[in-house]
Amino acid sequence: MLEKEVNPILFNEDLKKTGLLFPSENGTMLRADSFTKMMGRFAAKAGRKASPHCLRHTFVYLSRKKLSLKELQYVLDHDEKHNYSGHLW
């Protein structure tokens, strides 16, 4: 049950063709607010708090020894005037 709720693409061949990681049930891109609500529901079921921003921090933490600061800035859409080196390394 939870697998279908988590990502409908796993159970729908037509949605697999969209190339989207989290498509809406009608095959279009999932809106940001819908994704945030979905994450909140799953986190609540797990007894946790989570948000898309938490995913962003997790990505940075897991990537800190694999990507350079410039690469992380690019991926996170930060320009060079933001200096996060104290937070990352």
N, C-alpha and C positions, 0 to 999 in steps of 0.2 A: 504494500500500500504506500509506504513512504517513498519508495523509489519512483513510483509514478508521479507523486506529488513533487518530488525534488526536481526532476528534469523530464518533462514529457517527451523529449527527443529520444529517450531510450526506448520508447514503446511505439513510436510512430515513424514509419519509413519516410513519409513525405517531409516530416520536420527535419530528418537527418540530411535531406538534400539542401536545406536552407544555408547550411554552413554556420549557423549561429550557435553559440555555446548554450545560451538560455533563451530559446525562442518563446514567444507567447503561444498559447494553444492554437491560435489561428495562423501561426507561421511567420509572424512579423517580429521585429525586434522588441524585446521586453522593455517596457518603460522603466526608467530609473526608480520611480516611486513604487512600482509594482515589485521590482527586484528587492528593494529595501523592505517592503512588507513581507515578502516571501522569506527573506532571511530572518526577519523577526519571528515569524511563525515557527520556523525550524529550530531557531535558537531556543525559543520558549519550550518547545517539545523536549529539547535536550537539557532544559534547566539552566541555560546560559543566556548571556546577552551577546549580541553580535550585530554588526552593521557592515555595509560595503567598505566603510572607512577602516574597519578592523582588518578586512582582507588586504587592504592597501598596506597597512602597517606590517601584517604578516608577510606579505610579499617582500617588502624591503628587508625585514629581518632575515628571511630565508635566502635572500639574494646578496646580502652584504659581503660575502667572501667570494662571490662568483662574478659580480659585475663591478665595474669601476664606478666612481661617483658620477662621472659624466654619462655613463650608460644608464644609471638609475635616474638621473635628472631627465634624460631623454624619454625613458619609458614612463616616468611619472608626469611628464609634460611640465617640468620646471625649467626655467631658464637659468643661465649661469649666475645671475646675481643672487639667487637663493643659495645660501651656503649651509648645508646640512651635515657637513663632514663631522662635526662634533657629535651628532646624533647617530651616525651610521658606523663610524669606525673608532 
